[in-house]
Amino acid sequence: MKTLDKLLGTEYPVIQGGMANIATGAFAAACSNAGALGLIAGGGMDAEALRQEIRACKALTDKPFGVNIMLMNPHAADMARMVIEEHVPVVTTGAGSPAKYIPAWKDAGITVIPVIAATVMAQRMARLGADAVVAEGTESGGHVGEMTTMALVPQVCDAVDIPVIAAGGIADGRQMAAAFALGACGVQLGTCLLVSEECPIHMNYKQALLEARDSDTAVSGRIGGVPVRSLKNAMVLEYIEREKAGASREELERFALGSLRRAVFDGDVQTGSLMAGQVAGMLREIRPVRAILEEMNRDCLAVIAGLRNRRNQDD
């Protein structure tokens, strides 16, 4: 099976995650120019705002890029039509099934890659004609499923005949090599790119990531069925306490309203939602996206070569 870079025409077998309020057209272009597939996140936008970000991206790169559509977005149907009008080459989806949009996207020549968190969903997406799936483990930041990447990816690879991209808990070359060992054709990155120079989040957010330890994330919303992984802070801990005390979903939604934007734009590290995966504890410095990707790819290849040498020595 081809690696992700061969499938998408990128330099590295990497997709930049579609992080709402973060993955702008400019950031996607920076990631594409650095060798990954940059994604513009439609979460938090309407279709016309997304259109402007797509055009901004096109003005900044001639490399492949894509759009992530959160299907719970009330503007998802308009976005689905608009990406065809704008000749977007790749669409990834999350938070729902893209079944009703896939035929039109495929007719338009769009590469369709849903994000899934369970084997049964991967099988359904394959039957519907998806070109690949992103199998995202619960280690990731933002909205999460229940299965870990280590358990999810090989089961999805065994269950479908389309390419599988691993996501969740990947921040260095060792983890990238592990994804290939599990059967993935490439990886999707999120948390480790938050501390890139080009990422538009507030510096307070980046500093909180650099100071994080391995156990400094928590998942809120599990009881209500909307689990989100973020760095622990006053807002997240209070949300979890309110949830345990029986607060309704509507009450919790009001409590968390605007928290991601407060983190991203205002740098509010106490009442903002600092979405991040469990690899936050591995982040050490702010660097260009290109440097992050180059090091990860180089170290991945070194790990694979080392394993081959070890096997040859054992033989």
N, C-alpha and C positions, 0 to 999 in steps of 0.2 A: 504493500500500500504506500502511496506517495506521502511524503511528509507535508506538513501544512504549508510551508513556504512554496513548495511546488504546486500545491492546489490553488493558492491565492496569489502567487506571483510576488511574494514578499522576500526580503533578504533573510529573515529569521522565521522559524516556525512558531511565531508568537502573535497572539491577538491581544490588544489592549482592551481591558474590560470596559463595558459601557456604564460608567458610574454617573448617576443622575446628578445634575448641578455641577459636575466636575468635568466630564468629558465633552468639552466644547469643540467647535470646529477647529479652533487654533491648536488645542491640545491633541486632537486626533491627527491633524496634519503633522505636528511635531513627532508623534509616535510613528506615523507612516514614513516620514523622512528619515527616522532613525532605524528603520528596517522591520518594524512590526506592521500589523494591520491596525491602523488607528480606527477607533469607533467614536462616533458622535452619539451621545446618550439623549434619547428623546424624553426621558423622564423629567417631569416638571415643565415641559414645554407644550405649546400647541403646534399645529402643523406648520403654520407660517413662520413661527420662531425657529423651528427645526430647519425649514427651508433656508433661512438666512444663514444658519450655522453650516449647512451643507455647502452653500456657495462660498462661505468664508474658507472652508476647508479646501475646496477646489482651487481657490486663489493662491493657496499656500503650498500645495503639493501636487505633483503629477503622479504620485504613487497610489497604489490601491488603498481604499479606505472603505468604511462601512458605517451603518447606522444601527443602533440598538433601539428597538421599540418595546417599551413595557406595555403589555397588552391590557393591563388594568387602567391605563391612561384613558380618560374619556375621549381623547382626540386620536386614539389609535387607528380608527378606520380612515380618518383623513390623512394621517401619516402614511398608512399603507398605500394609499393612492399617490401621495406626493412623492414617495421615494421612486416610484416608477417614472413620474414626470421628470424628476431630477437625474435620472439615469444612475442611481446609486448602485454600485457593483455588488455589495454584500449587505445583507440584513441579518442581524441576530435578534432574537426575541426572548422575552422572559415574562414571568407572572401571567401565564395563561397559555392557551393553545392558539397557534397561528393558522389553524386548519383552513379557515375560510379565505385567507389571504395568499396561501402558498401557490395555487394555480396561476393567479395573475402575476405574481412575482416571477415564477418560473417562465411564464410566457414572455416576460420582459427581459429574461436572461440574467436575473438576479440570483446570486448564490445565497441560499437560505440556510441559516445555522441557528436552530433553536437552542437555548440553554435549558438543560433538564437536570433533575435531581433524583431520578429514579429510572430503573431499567424499563419499566412498562411505558413510561412517557417517551423514552428513546425509541422503542419499537414502534410506537404510534407515529412519531415524527418520520421515521424511515418509511413507513407505509404510505405516508402522505406525500413523500417525494423530497424531503429535506436532503440537502447535499452533505451535511455533516451535523453533529451535535456537539455542544459543549457540556461535558459531564462535570458538574460543579459540586464539590464536597462542602460539608458544613463548616470546614475550617475557614472558608472565605468570609469576606466582609460584606455588610449589607444584608439583603434578604437571603436566607439560607434554608436548605433542606435538612434532613436528618442523617443521611449517610456520609461517612468520611470519604475523602478522595481515594484513599488506598483501597477501600472496599467497593466503591461505586465504579471507578473507571474500568477495572478488568471485567466486571460483570456486564457493563454496557458494551465493551468491546466484543465480548462473547455473544451478545444478544443481537447485534446489528451488523450489517455488511457495509455500512457507510462509515467514513472517517469519524473518529472520536477525538475531541480536544479536551485535555484535562485542565481543570481549574480548581482553585481552593488549596491554600497551603503551599504555594510555589513562589519562592523568592530568590533562589540561587540555582547554580548549575547542578548541584546534587539532586535537588527536587525535580528539576527539568529532566535529568537523566532517568529518575525514578518513573516519571510520567511515561517516557518512552518504553521503559521496561514493562509497564502495566498494559501497554498496547496502544497508547495514544499516539496520534500523528503530530501533535504539537501541544502548546499550552496557552491558556489565557491568563494574563496577569492583571492584578488590580492594586493591591495594597503596596507592593514594592514600587509602583510607579507614582504613588502619591507623594513620595519624597524626591521626585525628580525636579530639576530646576524649572522645567516647562509646565509642571502641573499648577493650575491656577488657584488651588486652595490657599487659605490664609496661612501665614507663617506660623501662627500659634498651633494650628492643626498639625503642620509638619513637625513642629518641635515636640508635640505630644506623642507623635508616632516614634520619633527618635528616642524618647525617654521611656517608651513602653517596654515592659518585660513580657516574658512568654505567657503569663497568666493574666494579663491586663485587659483581656476582652471579655465581654459577657453577651449572652443572647437574651434580648427582651422580646416579649410578644409570643413566646411559645404557647402559653395557655390559650391565648386568643387566636392562635393559628396564623399569626403574621410574624414569624421569628426574624429578628434582625440582629446581626453581630456588630458591636461597636466597642470602642474603648470604654472602660468603666469610668464613669464620672457621676456627678450628683444627679443629673437627669436620668441616666440609665438605671441607677440603683433605686431611685424613687419610683420610676416606671415599674420595675420588677416588684417592688413592695406593694404598689397600688394594684398591680395585676394579681398578686397572691391574695390580697385582701378582698378580691372580688369585683374590682372596678369593671364597668362595662366596656366593650370595645369602643363605643362612641366617646366615653369619658377619656379613655387612653389616647384615642386619636386627637382629641382636643388638647390633651396635656402635651403631646409630642409635636403638635402642629408647628411647622417652620423650624424644627430643631436642626435639620440637615443644613438648611440655608444659613442658620446662625453660625454653625461650625465653619462652613465653607467660606462665607463672605465676611462675617464679622469676627471670626476667630474666637468665638465663645466656647471655651473648652469645658465649661461647667454645665451649661444648659443646652449646649449644642449636641447634635448626634455625630460623633466622630467615628463614622463607619470605617471599620478596619478588620482584617482577618487575623488569624492567630500567628501569622508570620511577622506581625508588627515588632515582636521582640528581636527580630533579626536585622532590623534596619539601623544603620549606623551613621549615614551621612547623606547630604543632599548632593546629587550629581545629575549631569545631563542624562536624558533618556538613552542616548546612544551609548554612554558609558555603562549604564545598567545592563543593556541588552548585550553589548559586546562581552562583558565579563561573564554573564550568565551562559551565553552560548559557548564561550571558550572553556569555561569550567565544566559544562555539560560534556563536551567532547573529550575533555581530559578524564573525566570520571568513566566514560564509556571505554576509552582506550585502556585505562587502568584495569577495568574489569576483564577486558579481553586478555591483557597480559597475565593477569592472575590465573585465568582459565588455562592459558597456554602453559604456564608454569606447572599447574596442577596435572596437566596432561603429560 
